[in-house]
Every structure is written in C-alpha cells, then in structure tokens.
C-alpha cells in the first residue's frame, strides 16, 4: 500500500507512487497506490503519477501486473496534470496486465489527466498487454484514457486501435469503479456493484495469489 503522499506548494515537484528509473527486469505487482497530491505542480507530464517508468535498460522489460491505482488530487494551478501510469522512457518494454487504473483528479483548475500517459508515440507496449481497466473521468480532450503527446484516446475503443498499442489491450475496459474501501491505502472494489473487474482478468503464470494470499 502506497498512499498519503503530498508536495506542498512546490511547482516543480512530481509525486510518484512507484518509479522505475534504471535496470533490466522488474515485476511490479499486487500494489495499491492512492491519495497522491501535488496540487500546485506545473510539471507538464504528470504532477502526480501512480506508477512511473522513467528509465530502464535496452532490452529490458517492466511487468506491471495486478495493481490498483486511484488518484483524486485537486489541481490549484492552470498547468496541473496527472497520470495513473506514466512512461517517459522507450528503452524497456512495458507489459501491462490486470491493472485497475482510475484517475479522477480534479482539473477544474488544471490542464490534463490521463489513465495511461506516455511521452513518446514509439510502441514499447508488449503485445501481451491486456485485461486492464482504465478511467480518467468523463471523456473529453482533457480527460483521456491514453495520451502520448502525439496521439490521444478519450474512449477505450479509440485506445484499442492506436498503432502504438495494437494488437494488445483488445480486452481492456473502462468504467468509473465503485470502491467499497478507499481508506488507509486499501483499494477494494464494491462486490455488490457489477463491474468489468469481476472475472475480467487473465491468468498469469507465476502470479497466482493476491496481496492477502488468496488464490486468484
């Protein structure tokens, strides 16, 4: 559980839950990231970032599995931006599966929020990436499923056909997740509310139990 991190009043600060900055192979799985705040940040590519891949070795891979990210910061400056998953390096390949990424940061004062934000349109997303759930608020030009500086997708159907993503992500979905618990770093979906999350994942060899030790 990574939660309750804040930068107070600094315009150049980025608040990040998990960051990969260097190295060859990473497995990032079974994490819950929430309540990240940098309301005065004017960093142009995500003042808050749930999971960030900002570096990595050539030929490397970052496997991001079974993570839940929920961001709900409130921007206080015009340049405020936020990213659920952020990628600023095309060196490692990204393998994204079975993640729930909800970015409901408020940009009434701000520029852009995205569920998945890359700083390059270069395709470094593994073709096996799939079965993720992305949401960034009511779709419009400032609330995006995906953004890479060149391409943007407001809807999951627009995201699924981007050349930087296909043929992966064909089974990924979008919805505003109903949380039963979002306190003390615990992100637990409401079991009483119908959701794409329920039975919406894929089996991944070697990743067979959740953070509580329950079988998936």
Order of alpha helices (4+ residues) and beta strands (2+ residues): beta-beta-beta-beta-beta-beta-beta-beta-beta-beta-beta-beta-beta-beta-alpha-beta-beta
